[in-house]
């Protein structure tokens, strides 16, 4: 399994990891792995959201004549069904 070494880690960050590890009954390495895994999942979701927004903007740029309906129009359309 790969190893990771972090140099010049801020003492406050290290202390926070130690406290979290003790609270969760984990080693420092296990707690760091949990934190990294959690952060990467958030980054992946943020990345997907940014790509979706970029796609929407590209549609609006490429097709300026295409107008998205307002919420009022969508509600009216739904009620008329």
N, CA, C and O of each residue as an XYZ file, in Angstrom:
324
protein
N       0.848     -1.171      0.000
C       0.000      0.000      0.000
C       0.898      1.240      0.000
O       1.906      1.268      0.705
N       0.548      2.251     -0.773
C       1.373      3.460     -0.839
C       1.422      4.208      0.501
O       0.504      4.118      1.317
N       2.494      4.929      0.696
C       2.657      5.743      1.897
C       2.714      7.209      1.491
O       3.096      7.544      0.370
N       2.330      8.066      2.412
C       2.327      9.504      2.158
C       3.041     10.190      3.306
O       2.751      9.939      4.476
N       3.974     11.058      2.959
C       4.689     11.819      3.980
C       4.417     13.294      3.728
O       4.539     13.774      2.601
N       4.051     13.996      4.771
C       3.767     15.421      4.635
C       4.786     16.187      5.467
O       4.899     15.982      6.675
N       5.509     17.049      4.822
C       6.505     17.855      5.520
C       5.943     19.240      5.818
O       5.068     19.739      5.111
N       6.453     19.835      6.858
C       6.065     21.188      7.266
C       4.559     21.319      7.492
O       3.956     22.334      7.145
N       3.966     20.292      8.073
C       2.542     20.329      8.406
C       2.339     21.281      9.580
O       3.059     21.222     10.577
N       1.367     22.142      9.448
C       1.049     23.089     10.503
C       0.712     22.330     11.790
O      -0.040     21.356     11.761
N       1.256     22.769     12.888
C       1.059     22.085     14.173
C      -0.415     22.025     14.557
O      -0.867     21.039     15.138
N      -1.164     23.075     14.236
C      -2.594     23.097     14.551
C      -3.366     22.017     13.814
O      -4.270     21.395     14.372
N      -3.003     21.799     12.558
C      -3.664     20.746     11.776
C      -3.356     19.386     12.378
O      -4.243     18.549     12.540
N      -2.082     19.176     12.709
C      -1.682     17.900     13.302
C      -2.422     17.666     14.620
O      -2.929     16.572     14.865
N      -2.481     18.682     15.453
C      -3.168     18.551     16.742
C      -4.650     18.227     16.555
O      -5.218     17.435     17.307
N      -5.270     18.842     15.551
C      -6.682     18.575     15.274
C      -6.896     17.136     14.838
O      -7.868     16.498     15.242
N      -5.991     16.622     14.013
C      -6.090     15.230     13.571
C      -5.922     14.291     14.754
O      -6.632     13.292     14.862
N      -4.988     14.606     15.639
C      -4.771     13.773     16.832
C      -6.030     13.734     17.695
O      -6.435     12.665     18.152
N      -6.648     14.886     17.920
C      -7.867     14.947     18.730
C      -8.986     14.142     18.075
O      -9.655     13.352     18.739
N      -9.189     14.342     16.768
C     -10.234     13.588     16.057
C      -9.975     12.091     16.115
O     -10.898     11.300     16.310
N      -8.713     11.705     15.943
C      -8.354     10.288     15.977
C      -8.683      9.677     17.341
O      -9.215      8.570     17.418
N      -8.370     10.393     18.397
C      -8.671      9.895     19.746
C     -10.179      9.773     19.951
O     -10.655      8.797     20.531
N     -10.927     10.767     19.474
C     -12.386     10.737     19.625
C     -13.011      9.566     18.879
O     -14.003      8.995     19.332
N     -12.437      9.210     17.748
C     -12.981      8.144     16.905
C     -12.289      6.801     17.134
O     -12.571      5.826     16.437
N     -11.380      6.753     18.114
C     -10.618      5.526     18.406
C      -9.900      4.989     17.166
O      -9.960      3.800     16.853
N      -9.229      5.891     16.483
C      -8.464      5.535     15.286
C      -7.023      5.968     15.474
O      -6.702      6.793     16.329
N      -6.166      5.386     14.652
C      -4.791      5.876     14.630
C      -4.766      7.184     13.850
O      -5.730      7.527     13.165
N      -3.678      7.898     13.956
C      -3.541      9.156     13.208
C      -3.595      8.876     11.709
O      -4.209      9.629     10.952
N      -2.952      7.794     11.285
C      -2.963      7.433      9.859
C      -4.377      7.108      9.391
O      -4.791      7.551      8.320
N      -5.124      6.333     10.190
C      -6.502      6.003      9.819
C      -7.372      7.257      9.742
O      -8.165      7.415      8.814
N      -7.219      8.141     10.720
C      -8.023      9.364     10.735
C      -7.687     10.249      9.543
O      -8.580     10.836      8.932
N      -6.412     10.345      9.214
C      -6.002     11.147      8.061
C      -6.583     10.573      6.774
O      -7.014     11.319      5.895
N      -6.596      9.253      6.665
C      -7.191      8.600      5.492
C      -8.681      8.908      5.398
O      -9.191      9.189      4.313
N      -9.377      8.857      6.525
C     -10.812      9.166      6.541
C     -11.048     10.612      6.106
O     -11.942     10.888      5.306
N     -10.249     11.521      6.632
C     -10.400     12.940      6.276
C     -10.124     13.183      4.799
O     -10.858     13.923      4.144
N      -9.079     12.570      4.274
C      -8.757     12.736      2.852
C      -9.854     12.151      1.967
O     -10.258     12.761      0.977
N     -10.327     10.974      2.331
C     -11.388     10.338      1.545
C     -12.640     11.225      1.535
O     -13.275     11.394      0.495
N     -12.983     11.777      2.675
C     -14.150     12.656      2.785
C     -13.958     13.920      1.945
O     -14.870     14.338      1.232
N     -12.784     14.521      2.030
C     -12.510     15.748      1.264
C     -12.547     15.481     -0.233
O     -13.047     16.311     -0.992
N     -12.034     14.350     -0.667
C     -12.023     14.042     -2.093
C     -13.420     13.791     -2.628
O     -13.706     14.132     -3.776
N     -14.291     13.206     -1.830
C     -15.677     13.026     -2.265
C     -16.346     14.370     -2.454
O     -17.083     14.564     -3.421
N     -16.104     15.298     -1.547
C     -16.671     16.634     -1.685
C     -16.127     17.320     -2.929
O     -16.874     17.969     -3.661
N     -14.824     17.178     -3.170
C     -14.231     17.792     -4.351
C     -14.802     17.192     -5.627
O     -15.004     17.904     -6.611
N     -15.064     15.894     -5.620
C     -15.636     15.246     -6.800
C     -17.037     15.777     -7.079
O     -17.391     16.014     -8.234
N     -17.841     15.968     -6.025
C     -19.188     16.511     -6.211
C     -19.130     17.952     -6.711
O     -19.900     18.348     -7.586
N     -18.214     18.725     -6.150
C     -18.050     20.108     -6.591
C     -17.614     20.148     -8.055
O     -18.083     20.989     -8.822
N     -16.725     19.247     -8.438
C     -16.255     19.162     -9.822
C     -17.419     18.847    -10.758
O     -17.540     19.457    -11.820
N     -18.277     17.897    -10.372
C     -19.434     17.550    -11.195
C     -20.384     18.734    -11.331
O     -20.919     18.990    -12.410
N     -20.590     19.448    -10.237
C     -21.476     20.611    -10.266
C     -20.921     21.697    -11.180
O     -21.661     22.295    -11.961
N     -19.624     21.948    -11.081
C     -19.019     22.966    -11.950
C     -19.127     22.582    -13.424
O     -19.379     23.438    -14.273
N     -18.937     21.303    -13.730
C     -19.073     20.850    -15.114
C     -20.506     21.021    -15.610
O     -20.728     21.409    -16.757
N     -21.472     20.730    -14.747
C     -22.869     20.900    -15.134
C     -23.179     22.370    -15.408
O     -23.851     22.696    -16.387
N     -22.693     23.246    -14.552
C     -22.915     24.677    -14.766
C     -22.234     25.174    -16.033
O     -22.783     26.009    -16.752
N     -21.042     24.664    -16.304
C     -20.327     25.042    -17.515
C     -21.108     24.595    -18.758
O     -21.174     25.321    -19.749
N     -21.698     23.393    -18.696
C     -22.498     22.888    -19.812
C     -23.713     23.777    -20.045
O     -24.050     24.088    -21.188
N     -24.365     24.183    -18.972
C     -25.533     25.066    -19.103
C     -25.135     26.398    -19.726
O     -25.835     26.915    -20.597
N     -24.018     26.949    -19.281
C     -23.557     28.216    -19.858
C     -23.230     28.062    -21.332
O     -23.528     28.951    -22.129
N     -22.614     26.934    -21.709
C     -22.288     26.697    -23.116
C     -23.543     26.601    -23.964
O     -23.562     27.088    -25.095
N     -24.584     25.985    -23.440
C     -25.848     25.893    -24.175
C     -26.403     27.297    -24.402
O     -26.885     27.613    -25.490
N     -26.333     28.127    -23.380
C     -26.863     29.486    -23.507
C     -26.045     30.303    -24.497
O     -26.600     31.143    -25.206
N     -24.744     30.075    -24.558
C     -23.889     30.818    -25.489
C     -24.104     30.334    -26.922
O     -24.216     31.148    -27.839
N     -24.164     29.012    -27.121
C     -24.298     28.441    -28.463
C     -25.697     28.633    -29.032
O     -25.876     28.744    -30.245
N     -26.675     28.672    -28.153
C     -28.053     28.795    -28.601
C     -28.733     29.967    -27.888
O     -29.607     29.766    -27.046
N     -28.324     31.190    -28.232
C     -28.890     32.340    -27.523
C     -30.396     32.516    -27.739
O     -31.076     33.129    -26.916
N     -30.914     31.978    -28.848
C     -32.339     32.097    -29.117
C     -33.156     31.165    -28.215
O     -34.356     31.361    -28.020
N     -32.487     30.161    -27.679
C     -33.170     29.206    -26.802
C     -33.302     29.825    -25.417
O     -32.311     30.109    -24.745
N     -34.535     30.025    -25.012
C     -34.793     30.649    -23.719
C     -35.348     29.604    -22.764
O     -36.240     28.830    -23.113
N     -34.812     29.598    -21.572
C     -35.318     28.685    -20.562
C     -36.578     29.283    -19.955
O     -36.634     30.486    -19.699
N     -37.602     28.442    -19.720
C     -38.850     28.970    -19.170
C     -38.670     29.444    -17.726
O     -37.831     28.932    -16.984
N     -39.475     30.428    -17.353
C     -39.446     30.920    -15.974
C     -40.188     29.921    -15.092
O     -40.897     29.045    -15.587
N     -40.019     30.062    -13.804
C     -40.715     29.164    -12.880
C     -42.234     29.340    -13.003
O     -42.997     28.382    -12.880
N     -42.643     30.566    -13.244
C     -44.081     30.820    -13.409
C     -44.623     30.075    -14.628
O     -45.695     29.474    -14.559
N     -43.898     30.110    -15.727
C     -44.328     29.405    -16.938
C     -44.384     27.893    -16.711
O     -45.299     27.224    -17.191
N     -43.413     27.363    -15.987
C     -43.399     25.929    -15.710
C     -44.577     25.515    -14.829
O     -45.191     24.473    -15.055
N     -44.884     26.325    -13.838
C     -46.013     26.014    -12.957
C     -47.319     26.079    -13.729
O     -48.178     25.211    -13.573
N     -47.477     27.121    -14.578
C     -48.687     27.260    -15.379
C     -48.856     26.071    -16.330
O     -49.958     25.551    -16.501
N     -47.753     25.655    -16.938
C     -47.791     24.520    -17.860
C     -48.201     23.249    -17.107
O     -48.985     22.446    -17.613
N     -47.670     23.078    -15.912
C     -48.002     21.900    -15.123
C     -49.469     21.905    -14.711
O     -50.112     20.856    -14.715
N     -50.000     23.054    -14.361
C     -51.386     23.144    -13.938
C     -52.355     22.924    -15.104
O     -53.476     22.451    -14.911
N     -51.916     23.267    -16.299
C     -52.788     23.119    -17.474
C     -52.887     21.685    -17.973
O     -53.702     21.394    -18.848
N     -52.091     20.805    -17.443
C     -52.138     19.405    -17.894
C     -53.358     18.699    -17.420
O     -53.543     17.519    -17.715
